[in-house]
Amino acid sequence: MSRGVLVTGAASGLGRAVALAFAGRGDRVAVHYNSNRTDAEATLKSLPGNGHSILQGDITTSAQQIADAAEEALGGVDVLVNNAAVVTTTATAHPLAETSFEHWQRMWRESVDVNLLGAADMTYCVARHMIGRGVQGHVVNVGSRGAFRGEPDHPAYGATKAALHSMGQSLAVSLAPHGISVASVAPGFIATERVADWLTGERGDALRAQSPFGRVAEPPEIADAIVYLASSQWASGAVLDLNGASYLRT
């Protein structure tokens, strides 16, 4: 049975792969983007099936409007994937010993606003619609291996992803009586367009060497796991490691 799926930050990269994975199983997908409409439209055009839509908005200021628009466009949101994030790029790096206080503050505040508070607001607004409709919905948060391993060059990223995992587990308990599951994935490095330059030269060799498989993840591998978590109520509360054995936690 076709479901309505809202994927935040779906213009490219992992978000696009997630949208494709859900559409491929017959779901209706709302492709959310903040600023890159060209890529978001390309994602929308690539989706198989019918009933898809495109939504623009800043999750830090417009979560309610985005949730309401998705609810209307899809005829109800059954799955929310919190994928939008301030990610680890050269531009967002902020190692303490080498970073100005101004950049340090900016990256912490942007990371908290998007990675944590934006996801929290989106979850609240979408889950309230699910509760109102009485559906057994699913929320999947895109966290990170960095929440456990640490991110020395991107400490705000690691901290906010750890908080996102924790939020997901708290909400898994509180939303279960309403039939809503909440789970998270914790990927390692993913080969997306935004970080393609990281996979060249010695840096790329070092990243691939982190996994005993000698490579990094491809977006569809993570997307397939997200589809699974959004299809299993009994996976609620899980934080699923997807890092090719590059970091093992106990």
Protein Blocks (a to p, Z undefined) as FASTA:
>chain_A
ZZddddehilgmjllmmmmmmmmnopacddddfklmmlmmmmmmmpgcehiacddddfkl
mmmmmmmmmmmmnopafbdcdfbccdddfklgccfklccfklmmmmmmmmmmmmmmmmmm
mmmmmmmmmmmnopacdddddddfklmnopfklmmlmmmmmmmmmmmmmmmmmmmmnopa
cddddddddddfklmmmmgcjllmmmmmmpmnlpacdfklmmmmmmmmmmcfklgoiacd
dehhpaccZZ
